Amino acid sequence: MKQTIYMAIDDSGNLLQDKIMTFGGIIFFNSNELNNFTKEYQNIVAIYKPRYKRLLKRKPAIELKSCNLKKKHFQVFMNYLSKYELMSIGIDTTKIYKNILKNKKSKGRYLDYAIKIMIKNTIKDLIKINKLDQNKELELIIYVDQSSYKSNGLYNLEKSIYQELKYGMTNIRKNSKFKNLINNKLTIRVIFKNSLLSYPVQAADLIAGYARKSIVNKNDNNLKTINHLFYLPK
């Protein structure tokens, strides 16, 4: 029997401008869960959006993001999201090699790597807690905010995630081999979404922003909301 998992991912911060950058995401284990979430989240947005009249005056189509939500409203959204499996990866940009940050392609590859590591470690966690069977066929559908990712990286991202989960990875420097995680047929689909029209991606933005603020402020209690939290560089 095929397992289908949906992940929505967005980022917060910038590799060049901020000390901490994060990716955040939310996970759904079937289409019904995804659809129910979308309806419920849309209702919450409808309640709180009218309270941001100044933003709506400037741009009526604005979405509620981690950068414009008031703290008390932000917490309401996070309290709702906490009933789902949430993931994030925090990147300490001060520890990244300078030559990576100076080169546009190297920077893009590093961001790909961060997303891949977050997904790989989350999948590993889900297997450990029996929310995913590594011996069953898996279809992994990943929604990414189209404004934060370049389209020419789509194929490489799909391919690298597939390779990591299906065949594992060899680290030549450390002379070590990481085992594969999925033993059956695996399908990876990365789909770009306009965040204004995608409530799962809007939620991912909040998760990424919440994780980033919590890491910057060293708020370990808030970070407990994120079920699957990882850090780079290691």
C-alpha positions as CSV (number, residue, x, y, z in Angstrom):
1,M,0.0,0.0,0.0
2,K,1.4,3.4,-1.0
3,Q,2.1,6.1,1.5
4,T,1.7,9.7,0.4
5,I,3.2,12.5,2.5
6,Y,2.8,16.2,1.9
7,M,5.4,18.7,3.1
8,A,5.1,22.5,2.8
9,I,8.3,24.5,3.1
10,D,9.3,28.1,3.4
11,D,12.3,30.1,4.7
12,S,13.0,33.0,7.1
13,G,16.1,35.2,7.1
14,N,18.9,35.5,4.6
15,L,22.3,33.7,4.3
16,L,24.1,37.0,3.6
17,Q,22.2,39.4,5.9
18,D,21.3,37.5,9.0
19,K,23.2,35.5,11.6
20,I,20.5,32.8,11.6
21,M,18.5,31.6,8.7
22,T,15.8,28.9,8.9
23,F,13.7,26.7,6.8
24,G,10.4,25.6,8.3
25,G,7.7,23.1,7.3
26,I,4.5,21.3,8.1
27,I,3.7,17.7,7.3
28,F,0.5,16.0,6.3
29,F,0.1,12.2,6.0
30,N,-2.8,12.1,3.5
31,S,-4.8,14.3,1.3
32,N,-7.7,14.4,3.7
33,E,-5.5,15.8,6.4
34,L,-4.1,18.4,4.0
35,N,-7.6,19.4,2.8
36,N,-9.0,19.7,6.4
37,F,-6.0,21.8,7.4
38,T,-6.5,24.1,4.5
39,K,-10.1,24.8,5.4
40,E,-9.4,25.3,9.1
41,Y,-6.4,27.5,8.5
42,Q,-8.3,29.6,6.0
43,N,-11.0,30.2,8.7
44,I,-8.4,31.3,11.2
45,V,-6.9,33.7,8.7
46,A,-10.3,35.1,7.9
47,I,-10.8,35.9,11.6
48,Y,-7.4,37.7,12.1
49,K,-6.8,39.3,8.7
50,P,-9.3,42.1,9.2
51,R,-7.3,43.2,12.3
52,Y,-4.5,44.3,10.0
53,K,-6.2,47.2,8.2
54,R,-3.1,49.2,7.6
55,L,-1.5,46.3,5.7
56,L,-4.6,45.6,3.8
57,K,-4.9,49.3,2.8
58,R,-1.4,49.2,1.2
59,K,-1.9,45.8,-0.4
60,P,-5.3,44.1,-0.2
61,A,-3.9,40.7,-1.3
62,I,-1.3,40.7,1.5
63,E,-0.9,37.4,3.5
64,L,-0.3,37.1,7.2
65,K,3.4,36.3,7.6
66,S,5.7,35.9,10.5
67,C,7.2,39.3,9.9
68,N,3.9,41.2,10.2
69,L,1.9,39.2,12.8
70,K,1.6,40.6,16.3
71,K,3.1,38.4,19.0
72,K,-0.3,37.4,20.6
73,H,-1.8,36.5,17.2
74,F,1.4,34.7,16.1
75,Q,1.0,32.5,19.2
76,V,-2.7,31.7,18.3
77,F,-1.5,30.4,14.9
78,M,1.3,28.4,16.4
79,N,-1.0,26.9,19.0
80,Y,-3.1,25.6,16.2
81,L,-0.2,24.4,14.1
82,S,1.3,22.5,17.1
83,K,-1.2,19.7,16.6
84,Y,0.6,18.8,13.3
85,E,4.1,17.5,12.7
86,L,6.4,20.5,12.3
87,M,10.0,20.6,11.1
88,S,12.7,23.2,10.9
89,I,16.4,23.6,10.3
90,G,18.4,26.5,11.7
91,I,21.5,27.7,9.8
92,D,24.3,29.6,11.6
93,T,25.5,31.7,8.7
94,T,28.6,32.8,10.6
95,K,30.0,29.3,10.5
96,I,29.5,28.8,6.7
97,Y,32.7,29.0,4.6
98,K,33.0,32.5,3.0
99,N,33.6,31.1,-0.4
100,I,30.2,29.5,-0.4
101,L,28.5,32.8,0.4
102,K,30.4,34.7,-2.3
103,N,29.4,32.4,-5.1
104,K,25.7,32.4,-6.2
105,K,25.7,28.8,-7.4
106,S,27.4,27.6,-4.2
107,K,24.9,29.5,-2.1
108,G,22.1,27.8,-4.1
109,R,23.6,24.4,-3.6
110,Y,23.9,25.0,0.1
111,L,20.3,26.0,0.4
112,D,19.4,22.8,-1.5
113,Y,21.6,20.9,0.9
114,A,19.8,22.4,4.0
115,I,16.4,21.5,2.6
116,K,17.6,18.0,1.9
117,I,19.0,17.5,5.3
118,M,15.8,18.8,7.0
119,I,13.7,16.4,4.9
120,K,16.1,13.4,5.4
121,N,16.3,13.8,9.2
122,T,12.5,14.3,9.4
123,I,11.9,11.2,7.4
124,K,14.3,9.3,9.7
125,D,12.4,10.6,12.8
126,L,9.0,9.6,11.3
127,I,10.3,6.1,10.7
128,K,11.5,5.9,14.3
129,I,8.2,6.9,15.7
130,N,6.3,4.6,13.4
131,K,4.5,7.3,11.4
132,L,6.2,6.1,8.3
133,D,7.0,2.5,7.1
134,Q,10.3,2.5,5.2
135,N,9.4,-0.8,3.5
136,K,6.3,0.6,1.8
137,E,6.1,2.6,-1.3
138,L,6.4,6.3,-0.6
139,E,5.2,9.3,-2.6
140,L,6.7,12.5,-1.2
141,I,5.0,15.7,-2.4
142,I,6.9,18.9,-1.4
143,Y,5.3,22.4,-1.8
144,V,7.8,25.2,-1.9
145,D,7.2,29.0,-2.0
146,Q,7.9,30.0,-5.6
147,S,9.2,33.4,-4.5
148,S,12.0,31.9,-2.4
149,Y,13.3,29.3,-4.8
150,K,14.7,29.4,-8.3
151,S,12.9,27.2,-10.9
152,N,16.2,26.0,-12.4
153,G,17.0,24.2,-9.2
154,L,13.8,22.1,-9.2
155,Y,15.1,19.1,-10.9
156,N,18.3,19.0,-8.9
157,L,16.4,19.3,-5.6
158,E,14.1,16.4,-6.5
159,K,17.0,14.3,-7.6
160,S,19.2,15.0,-4.6
161,I,16.4,14.2,-2.1
162,Y,15.6,11.0,-4.1
163,Q,19.3,9.9,-4.0
164,E,19.6,10.7,-0.3
165,L,16.4,8.7,0.7
166,K,16.7,5.9,-1.7
167,Y,20.4,5.2,-1.8
168,G,22.0,7.0,1.1
169,M,25.2,9.0,0.9
170,T,28.9,8.5,1.1
171,N,31.0,11.0,3.0
172,I,34.4,10.7,1.5
173,R,36.1,13.0,3.9
174,K,34.9,11.1,7.0
175,N,35.1,7.7,5.2
176,S,31.5,6.9,6.2
177,K,28.4,5.7,4.4
178,F,24.8,6.7,5.5
179,K,22.2,4.0,4.8
180,N,19.2,4.6,2.7
181,L,15.9,5.3,4.4
182,I,13.3,4.0,1.9
183,N,13.5,0.3,0.8
184,N,10.6,0.4,-1.7
185,K,9.5,2.5,-4.6
186,L,10.1,6.2,-4.0
187,T,8.6,9.2,-5.9
188,I,9.6,12.8,-5.2
189,R,7.6,15.7,-6.5
190,V,8.6,19.3,-5.8
191,I,5.8,21.8,-6.7
192,F,6.1,25.6,-6.6
193,K,3.3,27.4,-5.0
194,N,2.2,31.0,-4.8
195,S,2.1,31.5,-1.1
196,L,-0.7,33.9,-1.3
197,L,-2.9,31.0,-2.7
198,S,-1.4,28.2,-0.5
199,Y,-2.3,28.0,3.1
200,P,0.2,25.2,3.8
201,V,3.0,27.4,2.5
202,Q,1.7,30.3,4.5
203,A,1.9,28.1,7.6
204,A,5.4,27.0,6.7
205,D,6.4,30.7,6.6
206,L,5.1,31.1,10.2
207,I,7.0,28.0,11.3
208,A,10.2,29.1,9.8
209,G,9.8,32.6,11.3
210,Y,8.9,31.2,14.7
211,A,11.9,28.9,14.7
212,R,14.2,31.6,13.7
213,K,13.0,34.1,16.3
214,S,13.2,31.4,19.0
215,I,16.8,30.4,18.0
216,V,17.9,34.0,18.0
217,N,16.3,34.7,21.4
218,K,17.5,31.3,22.7
219,N,13.9,30.4,23.7
220,D,14.2,26.7,24.1
221,N,10.7,26.4,25.4
222,N,9.2,27.8,22.1
223,L,11.4,25.4,20.1
224,K,9.7,22.4,21.8
225,T,6.8,23.2,19.5
226,I,8.9,22.1,16.5
227,N,8.8,18.2,16.5
228,H,11.8,17.8,14.1
229,L,14.4,20.5,14.7
230,F,18.0,20.4,13.2
231,Y,21.0,22.7,12.9
232,L,23.7,23.5,10.3
233,P,26.6,23.5,10.0
234,K,27.2,20.5,12.2
